[in-house]
Amino acid sequence: MRAGELNIGSESDPFPNKATIELQGDNTEDYWAFHRAIEAGNKNLVITGKVNMYGLDRDARSRLRTTVYRGMTSFAVDAGLDWQVGEQIVLAPTNMRTLDTDICTIRSYNFGTGELTCEEALQGFHFGADSSTEDVYEVDMRGEVALLARNIEITGSQHDISHTAREPWGCRVLVSDFFENNIAMTLRAGALMMDNVSVYKCSQKFTWKSAIKFENAIMGQGSTVSNSVIHQGQGPGIIIAKSAMITLKDNTVADFAEHGIWV
């Protein structure tokens, strides 16, 4: 997105349908550079203009109402959520085993009682209780459960696998500024306004190319990522480097091989 604007919905009128941006390629694709100080790499959505993405509001999170043990498929969350069969949720760890994150594909959900069943058995321990533990421990210790589905999605292709990596190569979103190599030295200033968007299977293994990265993003009108889910990547989740006016609010960043957020 070199210049101009890309709009999917607006703050006052969120996009009502399904929109998917799938970035394609593997780790052997030609690397691309728009600035000598920034290694853009490949399989990128590079934003040096303005991108606005506004998806539909969802019931983003719940606390666990019952404790989950390894091998279980059913448990209770809040009733009355808008979660649908086939959507994915993430169960956060509740003990010292930080890798006890579980991804669950919903097989059934009872709107009236909150009883939920996953398609596959869960692998970790997740503490739950019918009421908050704040009165006892001064903090609610119950496990958090977050919805990973949104109607706007940015994802990386899973079918193009190189002979060197032998696994799908993650994508990434890069927001930055640069000056064009012309007489006028035209400034391109990146800005990202993202609300209720899923960024899935992004970030690149053994690199600092995170799922979303703000690098040298200084001269734009500011960027905000809110109510979104950034999940299931093999590198870092979000990196903010040498940038200004970046707001992260009420997001879920889950199941990354490295750092969730790095500033």
C-alpha positions, 0 to 999 in steps of 0.5 A, spaced: 500 500 500 504 505 497 500 511 497 492 513 497 488 509 502 485 502 502 478 502 506 474 496 508 468 498 512 469 504 517 468 506 524 461 508 523 459 503 518 463 496 520 464 491 514 458 486 514 461 481 510 467 476 510 473 479 507 480 475 507 487 478 505 491 472 503 499 473 502 502 468 498 509 465 497 514 461 501 521 463 504 525 463 497 521 468 494 525 474 492 526 479 497 523 486 496 526 493 499 523 500 499 528 503 504 535 501 505 534 501 513 528 497 513 529 489 510 522 488 508 523 481 506 517 477 502 510 475 503 508 482 506 502 487 506 507 493 506 503 500 508 506 506 507 499 510 505 493 509 510 489 502 511 482 502 515 479 496 516 473 495 521 470 489 522 464 487 526 464 487 534 464 480 537 464 478 544 471 477 545 472 474 551 470 470 557 472 467 563 472 459 564 466 457 569 469 450 570 476 447 570 479 444 564 484 438 565 488 435 560 484 430 555 477 434 556 473 436 550 467 440 554 467 446 559 463 452 561 464 459 559 459 465 559 452 464 557 449 469 551 456 469 547 455 470 539 460 464 538 459 460 533 460 452 531 466 452 527 470 458 530 476 457 534 477 460 541 484 460 545 485 458 552 490 461 556 495 458 561 493 458 568 500 455 571 507 456 570 507 452 564 507 458 559 506 453 553 499 450 556 496 454 551 490 450 547 486 452 541 479 449 540 475 449 534 468 449 537 463 443 536 457 446 540 456 451 544 449 452 548 447 459 548 443 459 554 448 455 559 455 457 556 457 449 555 462 448 550 465 442 546 471 442 542 472 438 536 479 435 539 481 434 546 485 439 550 492 438 552 493 443 558 490 445 565 486 451 565 483 453 572 476 455 572 470 457 577 463 459 577 465 466 580 471 470 581 476 469 585 478 476 586 475 477 593 480 471 596 486 473 591 485 480 590 485 478 582 481 473 578 485 467 577 480 464 572 483 462 565 481 467 560 478 464 553 478 469 547 475 468 540 479 468 534 474 469 529 473 476 525 469 477 519 476 481 516 482 476 516 489 477 514 493 471 513 498 467 510 498 461 504 499 454 507 500 451 500 506 454 498 512 450 501 519 451 499 524 445 499 528 449 504 523 450 510 518 444 509 513 448 512 508 454 510 512 461 511 508 466 515 506 473 512 506 480 516 504 487 516 509 492 516 507 499 517 513 505 515 515 511 512 519 513 507 521 518 502 521 517 494 527 517 490 525 522 486 526 530 485 521 532 490 523 527 495 515 525 496 514 523 503 510 516 504 507 516 511 504 509 513 498 509 518 494 503 520 487 503 523 485 496 525 479 494 529 476 487 530 480 484 525 484 477 525 491 476 523 492 469 522 498 465 521 503 471 520 510 472 523 516 469 520 520 463 523 527 465 526 526 473 524 524 479 527 519 480 522 513 480 526 505 479 524 505 486 525 511 491 525 511 498 526 518 500 524 520 508 522 512 509 522 513 517 525 510 522 520 503 519 519 497 521 523 498 515 528 496 508 528 491 504 532 490 496 533 484 495 537 479 489 539 483 485 534 486 478 534 493 476 532 495 469 533 498 463 531 505 465 528 512 462 528 515 469 530 514 475 534 506 477 534 507 485 534 513 489 534 514 497 535 520 500 533 522 507 532 515 509 531 510 514 534 503 515 536 501 507 536 495 505 540 494 498 542 487 497 545 483 491 547 487 486 543 488 478 543 495 476 542 496 469 542 500 462 541 506 465 538 513 462 538 517 468 540 515 474 544 507 476 544 509 484 544 516 487 543 516 495 544 
